[in-house]
Amino acid sequence: MNTYNVTLSYEDRKGSTEGRTIKVDASSIAGAIGKATREFVKSLDRKQRFDMNKGLKVEAVRDTTEKAGAPDTASEANA
C-alpha cells in the first residue's frame, strides 16, 4: 500500500475557497482519490455539497516521507 495526500477544494457561494487535505492509504492513485472524495463528501452539509457539485478541484501527491526515512535509519544503524 502507498500513502497519498489528496487535496480537495471547491469555491463556496461567497466566492472563497474551501477544502482540506486528506491522507489516504491505497494501492493506486485512482483508489486514493476515490477514498478521499467519499470521506470529504460525507463531511459536508447539504449547501456545501451543492456548492461542491459546481466544481471540485483535486490534487493528489504520493507521500514518500515515511519510506525515505526508513532506509536512512537502517544505514546509520549498520555504520
Biopython code that builds the backbone (N, CA, C, O; Angstrom):
import numpy as np
from Bio.PDB.StructureBuilder import StructureBuilder

atoms = [
    (1, "MET", "N", (0.832, -1.185, 0.000)),
    (1, "MET", "CA", (0.000, 0.000, 0.000)),
    (1, "MET", "C", (0.878, 1.251, 0.000)),
    (1, "MET", "O", (1.929, 1.294, 0.638)),
    (2, "ASN", "N", (0.427, 2.243, -0.717)),
    (2, "ASN", "CA", (1.099, 3.528, -0.766)),
    (2, "ASN", "C", (0.264, 4.554, -0.016)),
    (2, "ASN", "O", (-0.946, 4.391, 0.137)),
    (3, "THR", "N", (0.912, 5.601, 0.445)),
    (3, "THR", "CA", (0.217, 6.680, 1.126)),
    (3, "THR", "C", (0.171, 7.889, 0.200)),
    (3, "THR", "O", (1.180, 8.261, -0.400)),
    (4, "TYR", "N", (-1.006, 8.498, 0.090)),
    (4, "TYR", "CA", (-1.206, 9.660, -0.764)),
    (4, "TYR", "C", (-1.786, 10.798, 0.054)),
    (4, "TYR", "O", (-2.573, 10.574, 0.974)),
    (5, "ASN", "N", (-1.394, 12.025, -0.284)),
    (5, "ASN", "CA", (-2.005, 13.219, 0.266)),
    (5, "ASN", "C", (-2.903, 13.788, -0.823)),
    (5, "ASN", "O", (-2.421, 14.245, -1.860)),
    (6, "VAL", "N", (-4.213, 13.759, -0.584)),
    (6, "VAL", "CA", (-5.185, 14.223, -1.568)),
    (6, "VAL", "C", (-5.799, 15.522, -1.055)),
    (6, "VAL", "O", (-6.378, 15.563, 0.030)),
    (7, "THR", "N", (-5.662, 16.585, -1.855)),
    (7, "THR", "CA", (-6.233, 17.879, -1.501)),
    (7, "THR", "C", (-7.473, 18.098, -2.344)),
    (7, "THR", "O", (-7.413, 18.073, -3.573)),
    (8, "LEU", "N", (-8.602, 18.315, -1.675)),
    (8, "LEU", "CA", (-9.875, 18.558, -2.338)),
    (8, "LEU", "C", (-10.341, 19.957, -1.958)),
    (8, "LEU", "O", (-10.358, 20.308, -0.778)),
    (9, "SER", "N", (-10.719, 20.758, -2.950)),
    (9, "SER", "CA", (-11.187, 22.113, -2.663)),
    (9, "SER", "C", (-12.279, 22.500, -3.653)),
    (9, "SER", "O", (-12.359, 21.959, -4.756)),
    (10, "TYR", "N", (-13.113, 23.441, -3.242)),
    (10, "TYR", "CA", (-14.188, 23.953, -4.082)),
    (10, "TYR", "C", (-14.435, 25.398, -3.714)),
    (10, "TYR", "O", (-13.996, 25.857, -2.659)),
    (11, "GLU", "N", (-15.139, 26.127, -4.580)),
    (11, "GLU", "CA", (-15.460, 27.522, -4.319)),
    (11, "GLU", "C", (-16.867, 27.588, -3.750)),
    (11, "GLU", "O", (-17.818, 27.112, -4.370)),
    (12, "ASP", "N", (-17.001, 28.184, -2.558)),
    (12, "ASP", "CA", (-18.327, 28.255, -1.944)),
    (12, "ASP", "C", (-19.109, 29.436, -2.508)),
    (12, "ASP", "O", (-18.602, 30.189, -3.340)),
    (13, "ARG", "N", (-20.344, 29.589, -2.048)),
    (13, "ARG", "CA", (-21.228, 30.608, -2.605)),
    (13, "ARG", "C", (-20.782, 32.032, -2.317)),
    (13, "ARG", "O", (-21.243, 32.961, -2.980)),
    (14, "LYS", "N", (-19.903, 32.229, -1.352)),
    (14, "LYS", "CA", (-19.386, 33.564, -1.034)),
    (14, "LYS", "C", (-18.166, 33.914, -1.880)),
    (14, "LYS", "O", (-17.694, 35.050, -1.841)),
    (15, "GLY", "N", (-17.654, 32.959, -2.637)),
    (15, "GLY", "CA", (-16.516, 33.211, -3.504)),
    (15, "GLY", "C", (-15.179, 32.803, -2.921)),
    (15, "GLY", "O", (-14.158, 32.904, -3.601)),
    (16, "SER", "N", (-15.159, 32.343, -1.677)),
    (16, "SER", "CA", (-13.901, 31.909, -1.073)),
    (16, "SER", "C", (-13.704, 30.415, -1.321)),
    (16, "SER", "O", (-14.659, 29.689, -1.598)),
    (17, "THR", "N", (-12.471, 29.973, -1.220)),
    (17, "THR", "CA", (-12.150, 28.574, -1.464)),
    (17, "THR", "C", (-12.181, 27.799, -0.156)),
    (17, "THR", "O", (-11.567, 28.199, 0.833)),
    (18, "GLU", "N", (-12.898, 26.695, -0.165)),
    (18, "GLU", "CA", (-12.990, 25.798, 0.983)),
    (18, "GLU", "C", (-12.378, 24.462, 0.592)),
    (18, "GLU", "O", (-12.460, 24.059, -0.569)),
    (19, "GLY", "N", (-11.774, 23.780, 1.535)),
    (19, "GLY", "CA", (-11.234, 22.462, 1.240)),
    (19, "GLY", "C", (-10.332, 21.965, 2.342)),
    (19, "GLY", "O", (-10.150, 22.618, 3.370)),
    (20, "ARG", "N", (-9.762, 20.777, 2.104)),
    (20, "ARG", "CA", (-8.842, 20.196, 3.072)),
    (20, "ARG", "C", (-7.998, 19.117, 2.411)),
    (20, "ARG", "O", (-8.289, 18.662, 1.305)),
    (21, "THR", "N", (-6.950, 18.721, 3.114)),
    (21, "THR", "CA", (-6.061, 17.667, 2.647)),
    (21, "THR", "C", (-6.307, 16.424, 3.485)),
    (21, "THR", "O", (-6.363, 16.485, 4.713)),
    (22, "ILE", "N", (-6.453, 15.288, 2.799)),
    (22, "ILE", "CA", (-6.740, 14.023, 3.451)),
    (22, "ILE", "C", (-5.617, 13.052, 3.124)),
    (22, "ILE", "O", (-5.233, 12.910, 1.963)),
    (23, "LYS", "N", (-5.089, 12.381, 4.147)),
    (23, "LYS", "CA", (-4.049, 11.377, 3.966)),
    (23, "LYS", "C", (-4.718, 10.015, 3.855)),
    (23, "LYS", "O", (-5.471, 9.612, 4.742)),
    (24, "VAL", "N", (-4.437, 9.295, 2.747)),
    (24, "VAL", "CA", (-5.130, 8.046, 2.441)),
    (24, "VAL", "C", (-4.113, 6.967, 2.077)),
    (24, "VAL", "O", (-3.126, 7.243, 1.394)),
    (25, "ASP", "N", (-4.358, 5.731, 2.537)),
    (25, "ASP", "CA", (-3.581, 4.572, 2.112)),
    (25, "ASP", "C", (-4.354, 3.853, 1.018)),
    (25, "ASP", "O", (-5.510, 3.475, 1.207)),
    (26, "ALA", "N", (-3.701, 3.665, -0.138)),
    (26, "ALA", "CA", (-4.341, 2.978, -1.258)),
    (26, "ALA", "C", (-3.271, 2.360, -2.146)),
    (26, "ALA", "O", (-2.100, 2.736, -2.077)),
    (27, "SER", "N", (-3.677, 1.416, -2.976)),
    (27, "SER", "CA", (-2.718, 0.752, -3.857)),
    (27, "SER", "C", (-2.452, 1.558, -5.127)),
    (27, "SER", "O", (-1.412, 1.376, -5.759)),
    (28, "SER", "N", (-3.378, 2.450, -5.515)),
    (28, "SER", "CA", (-3.179, 3.271, -6.707)),
    (28, "SER", "C", (-3.675, 4.687, -6.445)),
    (28, "SER", "O", (-4.399, 4.938, -5.481)),
    (29, "ILE", "N", (-3.277, 5.600, -7.308)),
    (29, "ILE", "CA", (-3.692, 6.989, -7.139)),
    (29, "ILE", "C", (-5.196, 7.139, -7.382)),
    (29, "ILE", "O", (-5.845, 7.977, -6.755)),
    (30, "ALA", "N", (-5.746, 6.334, -8.284)),
    (30, "ALA", "CA", (-7.190, 6.383, -8.535)),
    (30, "ALA", "C", (-7.980, 5.939, -7.309)),
    (30, "ALA", "O", (-8.998, 6.542, -6.971)),
    (31, "GLY", "N", (-7.517, 4.899, -6.651)),
    (31, "GLY", "CA", (-8.161, 4.436, -5.425)),
    (31, "GLY", "C", (-8.064, 5.457, -4.313)),
    (31, "GLY", "O", (-9.004, 5.626, -3.537)),
    (32, "ALA", "N", (-6.923, 6.144, -4.230)),
    (32, "ALA", "CA", (-6.732, 7.174, -3.208)),
    (32, "ALA", "C", (-7.686, 8.338, -3.421)),
    (32, "ALA", "O", (-8.259, 8.861, -2.465)),
    (33, "ILE", "N", (-7.855, 8.746, -4.682)),
    (33, "ILE", "CA", (-8.772, 9.848, -4.980)),
    (33, "ILE", "C", (-10.202, 9.446, -4.649)),
    (33, "ILE", "O", (-10.959, 10.252, -4.110)),
    (34, "GLY", "N", (-10.580, 8.216, -4.961)),
    (34, "GLY", "CA", (-11.929, 7.740, -4.647)),
    (34, "GLY", "C", (-12.210, 7.711, -3.160)),
    (34, "GLY", "O", (-13.260, 8.170, -2.709)),
    (35, "LYS", "N", (-11.262, 7.167, -2.392)),
    (35, "LYS", "CA", (-11.438, 7.103, -0.932)),
    (35, "LYS", "C", (-11.512, 8.493, -0.316)),
    (35, "LYS", "O", (-12.371, 8.758, 0.524)),
    (36, "ALA", "N", (-10.613, 9.380, -0.733)),
    (36, "ALA", "CA", (-10.581, 10.731, -0.174)),
    (36, "ALA", "C", (-11.845, 11.508, -0.535)),
    (36, "ALA", "O", (-12.373, 12.251, 0.292)),
    (37, "THR", "N", (-12.329, 11.341, -1.755)),
    (37, "THR", "CA", (-13.536, 12.044, -2.181)),
    (37, "THR", "C", (-14.747, 11.586, -1.376)),
    (37, "THR", "O", (-15.556, 12.411, -0.951)),
    (38, "ARG", "N", (-14.878, 10.271, -1.161)),
    (38, "ARG", "CA", (-16.005, 9.766, -0.353)),
    (38, "ARG", "C", (-15.948, 10.331, 1.064)),
    (38, "ARG", "O", (-16.970, 10.759, 1.602)),
    (39, "GLU", "N", (-14.773, 10.335, 1.666)),
    (39, "GLU", "CA", (-14.628, 10.856, 3.027)),
    (39, "GLU", "C", (-14.936, 12.355, 3.074)),
    (39, "GLU", "O", (-15.575, 12.833, 4.012)),
    (40, "PHE", "N", (-14.481, 13.088, 2.063)),
    (40, "PHE", "CA", (-14.693, 14.531, 2.009)),
    (40, "PHE", "C", (-16.175, 14.870, 1.863)),
    (40, "PHE", "O", (-16.679, 15.753, 2.557)),
    (41, "VAL", "N", (-16.868, 14.183, 0.976)),
    (41, "VAL", "CA", (-18.285, 14.462, 0.726)),
    (41, "VAL", "C", (-19.134, 14.123, 1.947)),
    (41, "VAL", "O", (-20.108, 14.820, 2.234)),
    (42, "LYS", "N", (-18.777, 13.062, 2.667)),
    (42, "LYS", "CA", (-19.527, 12.696, 3.879)),
    (42, "LYS", "C", (-19.457, 13.783, 4.943)),
    (42, "LYS", "O", (-20.364, 13.902, 5.766)),
    (43, "SER", "N", (-18.389, 14.576, 4.933)),
    (43, "SER", "CA", (-18.209, 15.599, 5.972)),
    (43, "SER", "C", (-18.935, 16.906, 5.642)),
    (43, "SER", "O", (-18.959, 17.813, 6.475)),
    (44, "LEU", "N", (-19.527, 17.026, 4.445)),
    (44, "LEU", "CA", (-20.181, 18.269, 4.039)),
    (44, "LEU", "C", (-21.674, 18.242, 4.323)),
    (44, "LEU", "O", (-22.291, 17.177, 4.342)),
    (45, "ASP", "N", (-22.255, 19.424, 4.546)),
    (45, "ASP", "CA", (-23.704, 19.502, 4.697)),
    (45, "ASP", "C", (-24.346, 19.726, 3.316)),
    (45, "ASP", "O", (-23.646, 19.762, 2.304)),
    (46, "ARG", "N", (-25.653, 19.874, 3.280)),
    (46, "ARG", "CA", (-26.392, 19.955, 2.020)),
    (46, "ARG", "C", (-25.956, 21.138, 1.159)),
    (46, "ARG", "O", (-25.736, 20.971, -0.040)),
    (47, "LYS", "N", (-25.828, 22.320, 1.739)),
    (47, "LYS", "CA", (-25.446, 23.507, 0.976)),
    (47, "LYS", "C", (-24.012, 23.412, 0.475)),
    (47, "LYS", "O", (-23.707, 23.831, -0.642)),
    (48, "GLN", "N", (-23.138, 22.862, 1.303)),
    (48, "GLN", "CA", (-21.748, 22.701, 0.882)),
    (48, "GLN", "C", (-21.641, 21.706, -0.271)),
    (48, "GLN", "O", (-20.840, 21.910, -1.183)),
    (49, "ARG", "N", (-22.430, 20.640, -0.246)),
    (49, "ARG", "CA", (-22.428, 19.667, -1.348)),
    (49, "ARG", "C", (-22.916, 20.309, -2.642)),
    (49, "ARG", "O", (-22.385, 20.035, -3.718)),
    (50, "PHE", "N", (-23.927, 21.162, -2.530)),
    (50, "PHE", "CA", (-24.432, 21.856, -3.717)),
    (50, "PHE", "C", (-23.333, 22.729, -4.313)),
    (50, "PHE", "O", (-23.131, 22.718, -5.527)),
    (51, "ASP", "N", (-22.618, 23.486, -3.476)),
    (51, "ASP", "CA", (-21.518, 24.328, -3.946)),
    (51, "ASP", "C", (-20.397, 23.477, -4.548)),
    (51, "ASP", "O", (-19.807, 23.846, -5.564)),
    (52, "MET", "N", (-20.110, 22.342, -3.916)),
    (52, "MET", "CA", (-19.045, 21.461, -4.386)),
    (52, "MET", "C", (-19.381, 20.865, -5.752)),
    (52, "MET", "O", (-18.484, 20.656, -6.569)),
    (53, "ASN", "N", (-20.660, 20.590, -6.009)),
    (53, "ASN", "CA", (-21.056, 19.994, -7.288)),
    (53, "ASN", "C", (-20.810, 20.919, -8.476)),
    (53, "ASN", "O", (-20.773, 20.458, -9.617)),
    (54, "LYS", "N", (-20.644, 22.202, -8.226)),
    (54, "LYS", "CA", (-20.354, 23.147, -9.309)),
    (54, "LYS", "C", (-18.920, 23.004, -9.800)),
    (54, "LYS", "O", (-18.608, 23.405, -10.921)),
    (55, "GLY", "N", (-18.053, 22.442, -8.981)),
    (55, "GLY", "CA", (-16.667, 22.235, -9.392)),
    (55, "GLY", "C", (-15.805, 21.824, -8.221)),
    (55, "GLY", "O", (-15.753, 22.523, -7.209)),
    (56, "LEU", "N", (-15.135, 20.709, -8.347)),
    (56, "LEU", "CA", (-14.271, 20.188, -7.300)),
    (56, "LEU", "C", (-12.863, 20.079, -7.855)),
    (56, "LEU", "O", (-12.642, 19.446, -8.887)),
    (57, "LYS", "N", (-11.916, 20.693, -7.172)),
    (57, "LYS", "CA", (-10.514, 20.640, -7.596)),
    (57, "LYS", "C", (-9.809, 19.555, -6.775)),
    (57, "LYS", "O", (-9.874, 19.560, -5.546)),
    (58, "VAL", "N", (-9.141, 18.633, -7.460)),
    (58, "VAL", "CA", (-8.486, 17.510, -6.812)),
    (58, "VAL", "C", (-7.010, 17.523, -7.145)),
    (58, "VAL", "O", (-6.632, 17.619, -8.312)),
    (59, "GLU", "N", (-6.164, 17.424, -6.112)),
    (59, "GLU", "CA", (-4.720, 17.292, -6.286)),
    (59, "GLU", "C", (-4.263, 16.117, -5.430)),
    (59, "GLU", "O", (-4.568, 16.060, -4.239)),
    (60, "ALA", "N", (-3.544, 15.194, -6.023)),
    (60, "ALA", "CA", (-3.075, 14.015, -5.290)),
    (60, "ALA", "C", (-1.570, 13.872, -5.469)),
    (60, "ALA", "O", (-1.049, 13.948, -6.582)),
    (61, "VAL", "N", (-0.877, 13.662, -4.336)),
    (61, "VAL", "CA", (0.567, 13.507, -4.339)),
    (61, "VAL", "C", (0.920, 12.289, -3.508)),
    (61, "VAL", "O", (0.380, 12.091, -2.419)),
    (62, "ARG", "N", (1.820, 11.478, -4.021)),
    (62, "ARG", "CA", (2.272, 10.298, -3.280)),
    (62, "ARG", "C", (3.203, 10.751, -2.165)),
    (62, "ARG", "O", (4.146, 11.506, -2.399)),
    (63, "ASP", "N", (2.933, 10.288, -0.960)),
    (63, "ASP", "CA", (3.734, 10.651, 0.211)),
    (63, "ASP", "C", (4.891, 9.675, 0.332)),
    (63, "ASP", "O", (4.686, 8.486, 0.576)),
    (64, "THR", "N", (6.114, 10.181, 0.159)),
    (64, "THR", "CA", (7.301, 9.320, 0.208)),
    (64, "THR", "C", (8.143, 9.575, 1.446)),
    (64, "THR", "O", (9.231, 9.012, 1.563)),
    (65, "THR", "N", (7.680, 10.401, 2.370)),
    (65, "THR", "CA", (8.484, 10.748, 3.544)),
    (65, "THR", "C", (8.713, 9.558, 4.462)),
    (65, "THR", "O", (9.791, 9.433, 5.044)),
    (66, "GLU", "N", (7.720, 8.674, 4.608)),
    (66, "GLU", "CA", (7.872, 7.529, 5.505)),
    (66, "GLU", "C", (8.895, 6.531, 4.971)),
    (66, "GLU", "O", (9.722, 6.027, 5.731)),
    (67, "LYS", "N", (8.846, 6.244, 3.678)),
    (67, "LYS", "CA", (9.754, 5.276, 3.089)),
    (67, "LYS", "C", (11.167, 5.838, 2.970)),
    (67, "LYS", "O", (12.138, 5.090, 3.091)),
    (68, "ALA", "N", (11.299, 7.141, 2.734)),
    (68, "ALA", "CA", (12.624, 7.746, 2.599)),
    (68, "ALA", "C", (13.348, 7.755, 3.940)),
    (68, "ALA", "O", (14.572, 7.633, 3.982)),
    (69, "GLY", "N", (12.609, 7.897, 5.028)),
    (69, "GLY", "CA", (13.222, 7.945, 6.349)),
    (69, "GLY", "C", (13.685, 6.592, 6.849)),
    (69, "GLY", "O", (14.665, 6.519, 7.591)),
    (70, "ALA", "N", (13.024, 5.541, 6.471)),
    (70, "ALA", "CA", (13.350, 4.209, 6.973)),
    (70, "ALA", "C", (14.724, 3.705, 6.508)),
    (70, "ALA", "O", (15.479, 3.222, 7.351)),
    (71, "PRO", "N", (15.096, 3.785, 5.230)),
    (71, "PRO", "CA", (16.423, 3.302, 4.821)),
    (71, "PRO", "C", (17.560, 4.110, 5.425)),
    (71, "PRO", "O", (18.617, 3.547, 5.711)),
    (72, "ASP", "N", (17.380, 5.401, 5.627)),
    (72, "ASP", "CA", (18.421, 6.229, 6.216)),
    (72, "ASP", "C", (18.717, 5.765, 7.656)),
    (72, "ASP", "O", (19.875, 5.703, 8.070)),
    (73, "THR", "N", (17.681, 5.451, 8.388)),
    (73, "THR", "CA", (17.847, 4.993, 9.758)),
    (73, "THR", "C", (18.579, 3.643, 9.785)),
    (73, "THR", "O", (19.429, 3.407, 10.644)),
    (74, "ALA", "N", (18.245, 2.777, 8.851)),
    (74, "ALA", "CA", (18.893, 1.466, 8.793)),
    (74, "ALA", "C", (20.355, 1.618, 8.397)),
    (74, "ALA", "O", (21.206, 0.883, 8.900)),
    (75, "SER", "N", (20.660, 2.541, 7.519)),
    (75, "SER", "CA", (22.050, 2.757, 7.102)),
    (75, "SER", "C", (22.891, 3.263, 8.264)),
    (75, "SER", "O", (24.042, 2.857, 8.425)),
    (76, "GLU", "N", (22.323, 4.142, 9.068)),
    (76, "GLU", "CA", (23.060, 4.667, 10.218)),
    (76, "GLU", "C", (23.283, 3.587, 11.277)),
    (76, "GLU", "O", (24.310, 3.571, 11.955)),
    (77, "ALA", "N", (22.316, 2.692, 11.406)),
    (77, "ALA", "CA", (22.437, 1.628, 12.407)),
    (77, "ALA", "C", (23.535, 0.633, 12.002)),
    (77, "ALA", "O", (24.216, 0.080, 12.866)),
    (78, "ASN", "N", (23.708, 0.404, 10.692)),
    (78, "ASN", "CA", (24.708, -0.518, 10.203)),
    (78, "ASN", "C", (26.109, 0.075, 10.254)),
    (78, "ASN", "O", (27.092, -0.664, 10.315)),
    (79, "ALA", "N", (26.211, 1.393, 10.229)),
    (79, "ALA", "CA", (27.523, 2.036, 10.171)),
    (79, "ALA", "C", (28.228, 2.085, 11.476)),
    (79, "ALA", "O", (29.342, 2.602, 11.558)),
]
sb = StructureBuilder()
sb.init_structure("model")
sb.init_model(0)
sb.init_chain("A")
sb.init_seg("    ")
for serial, (resi, resn, name, xyz) in enumerate(atoms, 1):
    if name == "N":
        sb.init_residue(resn, " ", resi, " ")
    sb.init_atom(name, np.array(xyz, "f"), 0.0, 1.0, " ", f" {name:<3s}", serial, name[0])
structure = sb.get_structure()
